[in-house]
Amino acid sequence: MKQFHLRVLACNRVFYEGECNMLIFPSFDGEMAIMAGHEQMSTAIEVGEIRFRLPDDTWMRAIVSDGLLKVEKTKVTVLVYSAEKPEEIDAFLAEQEMEKAKEQLSQKQSIVEYHISRANLAHAMARLRGARDSVNI
């Protein structure tokens, strides 16, 4: 299977840089997949899980915040605020973050604060789902 160069960048680190066969990521209308030879494009990534298949046919997973993805001829760049391996996530802390975000949403807020709280809730839920899935694998 053909490969392409993938670079996943978070604010605090280079999460992954190397070859891969396929990338699956959450977009605004569901999941999308990128394979070698994909048409050049730029798009938004939603909060959730990205998965990519390495040349040895193993899959890597990451829980990511929202961000951007750029496909060029032979490389794909993913730029997100945060990227974590599911096994790195503390489920207890993720659950606390989710409860805090729910509490903030229940309070009267400006429209900007509401959108921030909603984004925080989505991120906490994705982290919690990722942490739970890593235990069940």
Buried (B, 14 or more C-beta within 10 A) or exposed (E): EEBBBBBBBBEEEEBBEEBBBBBBBBEEEEEBEBBBEBEEEEEEBBBBBBBBBBEEEEEBBBBBBBBEBBBEEEEBBBBBBBBBBBEEBEBEEBBEBBEBBBEBBEEEBEEEEBEBBBBBBBBBBBBBBBBBBBEEE
